[in-house]
Amino acid sequence: MVSAWPYTSRAVSEKQIHQWDPRSPGVLRDQIAAYDRLRRNSPVAHSEYLQWSLFRHGDVVRVLHSPGVFSNAVSERVSVPNGMDPPEHTEYRRMIDGYFTPERMARFEPVCREVAVGLIRRLPRTGVVDFMREFADVFAIEIQCAFLDWPRTLHEPLLRWTRKNHAATLAGDRPAMAAIAVEFDAYVNDLLAGSRRRNKGGRNDVLALLARERVNGRPLSDEEMVSILRNWTVGELSTISACVGILVRYIAAFPEVQRLLRQQTSLLPAAIDEILRIHPPLIASRRRTSQEVKIGGCVLPAGERVTLIWASANRDESIFGNPDEFRPDRNPADNLLYGAGIHACPGAPLARLELRALIEELLKRTRTIGLTSGEEPVPAIYPRSGFSSLPVEIIRTPDCS
């Protein structure tokens, strides 16, 4: 999986650089274990696929807090605001933060619980279910449509779209991925056009509000609105689904944690963040050097692609000790689950609300959640994290009707 090699054509190093393949069978068999090994042996590693990868918490934090050196402008498409740097990023981010205020989250919480309870009621009263396919993927679609005030008629098309997108990404089929991206943008453009037709009475759904936003004294363009909604939705669907699977698998695998959380639901916010630190739902994100920089013993020229391996940095022993130890009392500032710095995830309040409400309702409305003896969970493959299949056995409470 890893070999030492002198990489000197574009970077000057004080030591040999490790070359690795993020898509090799040895890595994909257990991504987190592979990243753990790389973190311990290689502050920086190189691959043709990801170029320069950073595995250690300190290096990743340094990048996050140095937007002038490590640029977020890496996408070929308009990407608002996560593909922007200051000062352009600042005004867009200010506007977007307004959609995730405590007041908005408080108003949305009853809807979160309604979606969660509705899905729990669809589960069999007792038996084995593939929690990813039958619950997590569906929850991600329904909760995102509810937040955006999108019609229920989009649930099935978006679910099919998500699965096509995952398959094309896994296969590395770039023409298919491009066609699937165009298909998603068409959904959003249709929704924007419908919102404009209906908005004569001053509606306050998310699409209508975005249409009334102004940035730098002008309205948002259609391209910018599509980009915002693409970032919110495409990222949210895969990430929330992965989070749900990781959380359910953990509480199924560790009955003592499950008992604790059933007895003390007040622990859920910290416990959820800690479980998702142990098994991160996001593998990586990208930056590009805007000037020559030395990091991890390497001097990287300007213009180099840098990949931040979240799934390693959030398990760094130098920060967390035993990375697999469940400790909800850890310093939350160390947890990079939602990033840090100016590009910290603006949707973190929404994700935390959705996951807390879901897990709380799931624990309240079940007697047990356990792993099965005959079927093993199937890990997701890069660039996804979590599970592609998660067989669990559930017994619902009699009053869950």
C-alpha positions in Angstrom: 0.0 0.0 0.0 2.8 2.5 0.9 6.3 2.8 -0.4 8.9 5.5 0.2 10.0 7.4 -2.9 11.9 10.6 -3.5 9.5 13.1 -5.1 11.6 16.0 -6.4 10.1 17.2 -9.6 7.6 19.6 -8.1 8.3 19.6 -4.3 11.4 19.8 -2.2 11.4 17.6 0.8 13.5 17.1 3.9 12.6 13.4 3.8 11.3 10.8 1.4 7.7 11.1 0.5 5.4 8.2 0.7 3.5 7.2 -2.4 0.1 5.6 -1.9 -3.0 4.7 -3.8 -6.3 5.8 -2.1 -8.3 3.4 -4.2 -6.1 0.3 -3.7 -7.8 -2.8 -2.3 -5.7 -2.6 0.8 -7.0 0.9 1.6 -10.6 0.3 0.6 -10.9 -2.8 2.7 -10.7 -0.6 5.8 -10.2 3.0 5.0 -9.9 4.3 8.6 -7.3 1.7 9.5 -5.3 2.6 6.4 -5.4 6.3 7.3 -4.4 5.5 10.9 -1.3 3.7 9.6 -0.4 6.6 7.2 -0.9 9.2 9.9 1.5 7.4 12.2 4.2 7.0 9.5 3.7 9.9 7.0 2.8 13.5 7.8 2.4 14.0 4.1 1.8 11.4 1.4 1.4 11.7 -2.4 -0.8 9.9 -4.9 -1.7 10.6 -8.5 -5.3 10.6 -7.5 -5.3 13.0 -4.6 -1.8 14.6 -5.0 -0.7 15.8 -1.6 -2.6 14.3 1.4 -2.4 15.5 5.0 -3.2 13.1 7.8 -2.3 14.8 11.0 -4.6 17.0 13.1 -2.1 19.8 13.5 -1.4 20.1 9.8 -5.1 20.0 8.9 -5.9 22.7 11.5 -3.1 24.9 10.1 -4.6 24.6 6.6 -8.1 25.4 7.9 -6.8 28.6 9.5 -4.7 29.7 6.6 -7.1 30.5 3.8 -4.7 33.0 2.3 -2.2 30.2 1.7 -4.5 27.2 1.1 -7.2 28.3 -1.3 -10.7 26.8 -1.4 -11.1 27.8 -5.1 -10.6 24.3 -6.5 -13.8 23.5 -8.2 -14.3 23.9 -12.0 -17.9 24.9 -11.4 -19.4 27.9 -9.5 -19.3 26.8 -5.8 -21.0 29.2 -3.4 -19.5 29.7 -0.8 -17.2 26.8 -0.1 -15.3 27.2 -3.4 -14.5 30.8 -2.7 -11.8 32.7 -0.8 -12.0 36.0 1.1 -13.0 38.7 0.4 -15.5 37.1 -2.1 -16.4 34.4 0.4 -17.2 36.7 3.2 -20.4 38.3 1.9 -21.8 35.0 0.6 -21.1 33.3 3.9 -22.8 36.0 5.9 -25.9 35.6 3.8 -25.9 31.8 4.0 -25.4 31.7 7.8 -28.8 33.4 8.1 -30.5 30.1 7.1 -29.0 28.2 10.0 -29.8 30.4 13.0 -31.0 29.1 16.4 -34.4 30.5 15.7 -34.7 28.7 12.4 -33.5 25.5 13.9 -36.0 25.8 16.7 -38.9 26.2 14.2 -37.6 23.2 12.2 -37.2 20.8 15.1 -40.9 19.6 15.1 -40.6 18.9 11.4 -37.4 16.8 12.0 -39.2 14.7 14.6 -42.2 14.3 12.4 -40.0 12.9 9.6 -38.1 10.7 11.9 -41.2 9.2 13.6 -42.9 8.6 10.2 -39.9 6.6 9.0 -39.6 4.6 12.3 -43.2 3.6 12.0 -42.5 2.2 8.5 -39.9 -0.2 10.0 -41.1 -3.8 10.8 -42.1 -4.2 14.5 -39.4 -6.8 14.8 -36.8 -8.2 12.4 -33.7 -7.4 10.4 -33.5 -4.4 8.1 -30.8 -3.0 5.9 -30.7 0.3 7.7 -28.9 2.1 4.9 -31.2 1.3 2.1 -34.5 1.2 4.1 -33.9 4.1 6.5 -30.7 6.2 6.3 -30.9 7.0 2.6 -34.6 7.8 2.8 -34.3 9.9 5.9 -31.6 12.0 4.2 -33.9 12.7 1.2 -37.0 13.4 3.2 -35.4 15.6 5.8 -33.6 17.7 3.2 -36.8 18.2 1.1 -38.6 19.2 4.3 -35.9 21.8 5.1 -36.0 23.2 1.6 -39.8 23.0 1.3 -39.4 20.8 -1.7 -42.4 18.7 -2.7 -42.8 15.0 -1.7 -43.0 14.1 -5.4 -39.2 14.7 -5.4 -38.5 12.0 -2.8 -38.3 9.1 -5.2 -36.5 10.9 -8.1 -33.9 12.2 -5.7 -33.4 8.8 -4.1 -32.8 7.3 -7.6 -30.5 10.2 -8.4 -28.5 9.7 -5.3 -28.0 6.0 -6.0 -27.0 6.7 -9.6 -24.6 9.4 -8.4 -23.0 7.0 -5.9 -22.6 4.3 -8.6 -21.0 6.7 -11.1 -18.7 8.1 -8.5 -17.6 4.7 -7.3 -16.9 3.6 -10.9 -15.0 6.8 -11.7 -17.3 7.3 -14.7 -16.7 11.0 -15.4 -19.2 11.3 -18.3 -21.9 9.7 -16.2 -21.0 11.9 -13.3 -21.3 15.0 -15.5 -24.7 13.9 -16.9 -25.9 13.2 -13.4 -24.8 16.7 -12.2 -26.7 18.2 -15.1 -29.8 16.2 -14.1 -29.7 17.5 -10.6 -29.3 21.1 -11.8 -32.3 20.6 -13.9 -34.4 19.7 -10.8 -33.2 22.8 -9.1 -33.9 25.1 -12.1 -37.4 23.7 -12.4 -38.0 24.3 -8.7 -36.7 27.9 -9.0 -39.0 28.5 -12.0 -42.0 27.1 -10.1 -41.1 29.2 -7.0 -41.1 32.4 -9.1 -44.5 31.6 -10.5 -46.0 31.0 -7.1 -44.2 33.8 -5.3 -46.6 36.6 -6.1 -47.9 36.6 -2.5 -44.5 36.9 -0.8 -43.8 33.3 0.2 -41.1 32.5 2.7 -39.9 29.1 1.6 -36.1 28.7 1.1 -36.2 29.2 -2.7 -38.3 32.3 -2.4 -36.0 33.7 0.3 -32.9 33.0 -1.8 -34.5 34.8 -4.8 -34.8 37.9 -2.6 -31.3 37.9 -1.3 -28.8 40.5 -2.3 -25.0 40.1 -2.3 -22.7 43.1 -2.9 -25.8 45.1 -3.8 -27.3 42.8 -6.4 -29.6 39.8 -6.5 -28.2 36.3 -6.7 -27.9 34.9 -10.2 -29.6 31.6 -11.1 -26.2 30.0 -11.3 -25.4 31.1 -7.8 -28.7 29.9 -6.4 -28.3 26.5 -8.1 -24.8 26.3 -6.7 -26.0 27.0 -3.1 -28.8 24.5 -3.4 -26.4 21.9 -5.0 -23.9 22.3 -2.2 -26.6 22.1 0.5 -28.3 19.1 -1.1 -25.7 16.9 -2.7 -23.4 17.1 0.3 -26.2 16.9 2.8 -27.7 13.7 1.3 -24.6 11.6 1.3 -23.3 13.0 4.6 -26.5 12.7 6.6 -27.1 9.2 5.3 -23.5 8.2 6.3 -23.9 9.8 9.7 -27.1 7.9 10.4 -25.5 4.6 9.4 -22.4 5.2 11.5 -24.4 6.2 14.6 -26.9 3.2 14.4 -24.0 0.8 13.8 -22.1 2.1 16.8 -25.0 1.9 19.2 -25.9 -1.5 17.9 -22.3 -2.7 18.3 -21.9 -1.2 21.8 -24.9 -2.1 24.0 -23.4 -0.3 27.0 -23.4 3.0 25.0 -26.9 2.3 23.8 -28.1 1.7 27.4 -26.4 4.9 28.5 -28.0 7.0 25.8 -31.5 5.5 26.4 -31.2 6.4 30.0 -29.6 9.9 29.5 -30.8 11.5 26.3 -29.2 14.7 27.4 -25.8 13.1 26.5 -26.8 12.7 22.9 -25.3 15.9 21.4 -21.8 15.2 22.7 -22.1 11.5 22.2 -23.1 11.9 18.5 -20.2 14.2 17.8 -17.9 11.8 19.6 -19.1 8.7 17.6 -18.7 10.7 14.4 -15.2 11.6 15.4 -14.3 7.9 16.0 -15.8 7.0 12.6 -15.8 10.2 10.5 -18.6 10.5 7.9 -16.4 12.6 5.6 -13.2 11.3 4.2 -11.6 14.3 2.7 -11.8 17.8 1.2 -9.6 19.8 -1.1 -7.4 22.9 -1.1 -4.9 24.4 -3.5 -1.7 26.2 -2.5 -1.7 29.8 -3.5 2.0 30.3 -2.7 5.0 28.1 -1.9 4.5 26.6 1.6 6.3 24.2 3.9 4.1 21.7 5.7 4.9 18.3 7.2 8.5 18.5 6.2 7.7 19.2 2.5 8.0 22.4 0.5 5.0 22.6 -1.9 5.0 25.0 -4.8 2.1 27.3 -5.5 -0.7 25.6 -7.4 -0.5 22.2 -5.8 -3.6 20.3 -4.8 -3.8 19.4 -1.1 -6.3 16.9 0.3 -7.2 17.1 3.9 -8.0 13.6 5.2 -10.6 14.3 7.9 -11.0 10.6 8.5 -7.4 10.6 9.8 -7.0 14.0 11.4 -10.0 13.5 13.7 -8.4 10.3 15.1 -4.9 11.7 15.7 -3.4 10.1 18.9 -1.5 13.3 19.7 -4.8 15.0 20.3 -7.3 12.3 21.3 -5.1 9.5 22.8 -6.7 6.2 22.0 -8.8 7.3 18.9 -11.3 4.5 19.4 -12.1 5.3 23.0 -15.6 6.7 23.4 -15.3 9.9 25.5 -18.1 12.4 25.0 -16.4 14.7 27.5 -13.6 15.6 25.1 -12.8 19.2 24.3 -15.3 20.0 21.4 -12.9 22.5 19.9 -10.6 19.6 18.9 -13.3 17.8 17.0 -13.1 18.6 13.2 -16.3 16.9 12.4 -17.7 20.1 10.9 -14.4 21.7 10.0 -12.9 24.9 11.5 -12.0 28.4 10.4 -13.9 30.5 7.9 -15.0 27.4 6.0 -16.5 25.5 8.9 -19.7 23.9 7.7 -22.5 26.5 7.8 -25.1 23.7 8.0 -23.6 22.2 11.2 -26.6 23.4 13.3 -29.0 21.7 11.0 -27.1 18.5 10.8 -26.8 18.4 14.6 -30.5 19.0 15.0 -31.5 16.3 12.5 -29.2 13.7 14.0 -30.1 14.4 17.6 -33.9 14.4 16.8 -33.6 11.2 14.8 -31.5 9.2 17.3 -33.6 10.4 20.3 -36.8 9.3 18.5 -35.2 6.0 17.4 -34.1 5.1 21.0 -37.5 6.2 22.4 -39.5 4.0 20.0 -37.4 0.9 20.0 -36.6 -1.7 22.7 -33.4 -2.9 21.1 -31.1 -2.2 18.2 -28.5 -4.9 17.5 -26.2 -6.3 14.9 -27.1 -9.5 13.2 -25.1 -12.7 13.6 -25.4 -13.8 9.9 -24.7 -10.6 7.9 -21.9 -8.2 8.3 -22.1 -4.4 7.5 -20.5 -3.6 4.2 -18.2 -0.5 4.4 -18.7 2.3 1.9 -15.9 2.9 -0.6 -14.0 6.1 -1.2 -15.0 8.9 -1.6 -17.8 7.8 0.7 -17.6 6.9 4.4 -19.8 4.8 6.6 -21.6 1.8 5.2 -23.2 0.8 1.9 -25.2 -1.9 3.7 -26.0 -2.2 7.4 -28.1 -5.1 8.5 -29.5 -4.5 12.0 -32.1 -6.2 14.1 -34.7 -3.9 15.6 -37.6 -4.4 18.1 -39.9 -1.5 18.2 -41.9 -0.5 21.2 -45.6 -1.5 21.2 -46.8 2.1 21.3 -44.9 3.0 18.1 -47.9 3.1 15.7 
